[in-house]
C-alpha cells in the first residue's frame, strides 16, 4: 500500500512532500539528518581547532611579558 501526501501550498519553505510516498519522505528525512550530522561534525571540528592554539598563545604572551619586564629592569 502506497500513501501519498497531498501538497497544501506550493510556496512552502524547503522541500515539499506533495505527491511523495511515505518511503520517499522517510528517505528525504534520513538524507537531511545525515547532512545535518555531517555539517555539525564539520562545525565542531572548526571550532575545536582554535581551542588547541589557546594554551600556546597564552604561554607565548606570558613569556613575552616576562621578557619585557626583565629588559625594563636592566635599564
Helices and strands as residue ranges (DSSP letters): H 22-74
